[in-house]
Amino acid sequence: MTSSGLHVAGAAKMAAAEGSGAGGTLFPGLADVSISQDIPVEGEITVPVGSHSPDEDYSTLDEPVKDTIMRDLKAVGKKFVHVMYPRKSSALLRDWDLWGPLVLCVSLALMLQGGSADSKDDGGPQFAEVFVIIWFGAVVITLNSKLLGGTISFFQSLCVLGYCVLPLTVAMLVCRLVLLAGAGTISFIIRLIVVGAMFGWSTLASTAFLADSQPPNRKALVVYPIFLFYFVISWMILTFTPQ
């Protein structure tokens, strides 16, 4: 072998030694590992999308009727608290329902039965009158709000207007109790104060929930129909006289 051949062979050995030394430094655990060419590579790669939770299989259709009723009653009670202590909150708008307004409307209509104006018809027309005034008035106010550019939905507005009848329902109950003692001047003054206070409470509570959903330059056009709506109901309560 010539000198040039010996030089090339020596350079190859040095390169192989350096490669093995680098490989041993980078992957020390793989130095003695040999993989047979006859072993097939098999497997499956899966990426977990998300952990499965038992709550995903839960449905209110599967719960007992008692739990459903208690949950709805608690929701209605919370909305009553929001009306009696009005503050800027989205609870009435977010979790709207019409059970509370229906109960208040029926209760108010039943308490207005037996007045002197309906003595011949045994209270039938006045019950219908209260029912129509509350629901038709709420629908008109809601349509007016939507036409003026309101951002809440139709049923959210009905929910707020219906729940805010609660102070006037309490006023009607107090007036019935006051009328049991007589229908004199003092009785009228007490009823006037109670109805006036509850009228202002209903108006302020409803505007606290609905005012922010209207354009700033059109709030007065929305508040005025609400004022008339609760004023008519208050007038019916104040002028009520039993048979």
Contacts in CASP RR format, 6 or more apart in sequence:
PFRMAT RR
TARGET T0000
AUTHOR 0000-0000-0000
METHOD contacts of the structure
MODEL  1
MTSSGLHVAGAAKMAAAEGSGAGGTLFPGLADVSISQDIPVEGEITVPVG
SHSPDEDYSTLDEPVKDTIMRDLKAVGKKFVHVMYPRKSSALLRDWDLWG
PLVLCVSLALMLQGGSADSKDDGGPQFAEVFVIIWFGAVVITLNSKLLGG
TISFFQSLCVLGYCVLPLTVAMLVCRLVLLAGAGTISFIIRLIVVGAMFG
WSTLASTAFLADSQPPNRKALVVYPIFLFYFVISWMILTFTPQ
1 9 0 8 1.000
23 31 0 8 1.000
24 30 0 8 1.000
24 31 0 8 1.000
60 68 0 8 1.000
72 97 0 8 1.000
72 99 0 8 1.000
75 95 0 8 1.000
75 97 0 8 1.000
76 97 0 8 1.000
76 99 0 8 1.000
76 100 0 8 1.000
76 103 0 8 1.000
78 91 0 8 1.000
79 91 0 8 1.000
79 92 0 8 1.000
79 95 0 8 1.000
79 97 0 8 1.000
79 100 0 8 1.000
79 159 0 8 1.000
79 163 0 8 1.000
80 100 0 8 1.000
80 163 0 8 1.000
80 166 0 8 1.000
82 89 0 8 1.000
82 91 0 8 1.000
82 92 0 8 1.000
82 163 0 8 1.000
83 92 0 8 1.000
83 163 0 8 1.000
83 164 0 8 1.000
83 166 0 8 1.000
83 167 0 8 1.000
83 205 0 8 1.000
84 166 0 8 1.000
84 167 0 8 1.000
86 201 0 8 1.000
86 204 0 8 1.000
86 205 0 8 1.000
86 208 0 8 1.000
86 209 0 8 1.000
87 208 0 8 1.000
88 208 0 8 1.000
88 209 0 8 1.000
88 212 0 8 1.000
89 209 0 8 1.000
92 156 0 8 1.000
92 159 0 8 1.000
92 160 0 8 1.000
92 163 0 8 1.000
92 209 0 8 1.000
93 152 0 8 1.000
93 156 0 8 1.000
93 159 0 8 1.000
93 160 0 8 1.000
93 209 0 8 1.000
93 213 0 8 1.000
96 153 0 8 1.000
96 155 0 8 1.000
96 156 0 8 1.000
96 158 0 8 1.000
96 159 0 8 1.000
96 160 0 8 1.000
97 159 0 8 1.000
98 155 0 8 1.000
98 158 0 8 1.000
98 159 0 8 1.000
100 162 0 8 1.000
100 163 0 8 1.000
101 134 0 8 1.000
101 138 0 8 1.000
101 158 0 8 1.000
101 159 0 8 1.000
101 161 0 8 1.000
101 162 0 8 1.000
101 163 0 8 1.000
101 165 0 8 1.000
104 162 0 8 1.000
104 163 0 8 1.000
104 165 0 8 1.000
104 166 0 8 1.000
104 169 0 8 1.000
105 130 0 8 1.000
105 131 0 8 1.000
105 134 0 8 1.000
105 135 0 8 1.000
105 162 0 8 1.000
105 165 0 8 1.000
106 131 0 8 1.000
107 169 0 8 1.000
108 130 0 8 1.000
108 134 0 8 1.000
108 165 0 8 1.000
108 168 0 8 1.000
108 169 0 8 1.000
108 172 0 8 1.000
108 233 0 8 1.000
109 126 0 8 1.000
109 127 0 8 1.000
109 130 0 8 1.000
109 131 0 8 1.000
110 127 0 8 1.000
111 169 0 8 1.000
111 172 0 8 1.000
111 173 0 8 1.000
111 176 0 8 1.000
112 126 0 8 1.000
112 127 0 8 1.000
112 130 0 8 1.000
112 172 0 8 1.000
112 236 0 8 1.000
112 237 0 8 1.000
112 240 0 8 1.000
113 123 0 8 1.000
113 124 0 8 1.000
113 126 0 8 1.000
113 127 0 8 1.000
114 122 0 8 1.000
114 123 0 8 1.000
114 126 0 8 1.000
114 242 0 8 1.000
114 243 0 8 1.000
115 123 0 8 1.000
115 126 0 8 1.000
115 240 0 8 1.000
115 241 0 8 1.000
115 242 0 8 1.000
115 243 0 8 1.000
116 241 0 8 1.000
116 242 0 8 1.000
116 243 0 8 1.000
117 126 0 8 1.000
118 124 0 8 1.000
118 125 0 8 1.000
118 126 0 8 1.000
119 243 0 8 1.000
129 236 0 8 1.000
130 233 0 8 1.000
130 236 0 8 1.000
133 232 0 8 1.000
133 233 0 8 1.000
133 236 0 8 1.000
134 162 0 8 1.000
134 165 0 8 1.000
134 233 0 8 1.000
137 161 0 8 1.000
137 229 0 8 1.000
138 157 0 8 1.000
138 158 0 8 1.000
138 161 0 8 1.000
138 162 0 8 1.000
138 229 0 8 1.000
139 158 0 8 1.000
140 225 0 8 1.000
141 157 0 8 1.000
141 161 0 8 1.000
141 222 0 8 1.000
141 225 0 8 1.000
141 226 0 8 1.000
141 229 0 8 1.000
142 154 0 8 1.000
142 157 0 8 1.000
142 158 0 8 1.000
142 161 0 8 1.000
144 221 0 8 1.000
144 222 0 8 1.000
144 225 0 8 1.000
145 152 0 8 1.000
145 157 0 8 1.000
145 210 0 8 1.000
145 213 0 8 1.000
145 214 0 8 1.000
145 222 0 8 1.000
146 154 0 8 1.000
146 157 0 8 1.000
148 214 0 8 1.000
148 215 0 8 1.000
148 218 0 8 1.000
148 221 0 8 1.000
148 222 0 8 1.000
149 214 0 8 1.000
149 215 0 8 1.000
149 218 0 8 1.000
150 213 0 8 1.000
150 214 0 8 1.000
150 215 0 8 1.000
150 222 0 8 1.000
151 213 0 8 1.000
151 214 0 8 1.000
152 210 0 8 1.000
152 213 0 8 1.000
157 210 0 8 1.000
160 206 0 8 1.000
160 209 0 8 1.000
160 210 0 8 1.000
161 206 0 8 1.000
161 226 0 8 1.000
161 229 0 8 1.000
164 202 0 8 1.000
164 205 0 8 1.000
164 206 0 8 1.000
164 209 0 8 1.000
164 230 0 8 1.000
165 202 0 8 1.000
165 230 0 8 1.000
165 233 0 8 1.000
166 202 0 8 1.000
167 198 0 8 1.000
167 199 0 8 1.000
167 200 0 8 1.000
167 201 0 8 1.000
167 202 0 8 1.000
167 205 0 8 1.000
168 195 0 8 1.000
168 198 0 8 1.000
168 199 0 8 1.000
168 202 0 8 1.000
168 230 0 8 1.000
168 233 0 8 1.000
168 234 0 8 1.000
168 237 0 8 1.000
170 198 0 8 1.000
171 194 0 8 1.000
171 195 0 8 1.000
171 196 0 8 1.000
171 197 0 8 1.000
171 198 0 8 1.000
171 199 0 8 1.000
171 234 0 8 1.000
171 237 0 8 1.000
172 237 0 8 1.000
172 240 0 8 1.000
174 191 0 8 1.000
174 194 0 8 1.000
175 191 0 8 1.000
175 194 0 8 1.000
175 195 0 8 1.000
175 237 0 8 1.000
175 238 0 8 1.000
175 240 0 8 1.000
176 242 0 8 1.000
178 187 0 8 1.000
178 190 0 8 1.000
178 191 0 8 1.000
178 194 0 8 1.000
179 187 0 8 1.000
179 191 0 8 1.000
179 240 0 8 1.000
179 241 0 8 1.000
179 242 0 8 1.000
181 187 0 8 1.000
183 241 0 8 1.000
191 238 0 8 1.000
192 238 0 8 1.000
195 234 0 8 1.000
195 237 0 8 1.000
195 238 0 8 1.000
196 234 0 8 1.000
198 234 0 8 1.000
199 230 0 8 1.000
199 231 0 8 1.000
199 234 0 8 1.000
200 230 0 8 1.000
202 230 0 8 1.000
203 223 0 8 1.000
203 226 0 8 1.000
203 227 0 8 1.000
203 230 0 8 1.000
206 226 0 8 1.000
206 230 0 8 1.000
207 223 0 8 1.000
207 226 0 8 1.000
210 222 0 8 1.000
210 226 0 8 1.000
211 219 0 8 1.000
211 222 0 8 1.000
211 223 0 8 1.000
214 222 0 8 1.000
END
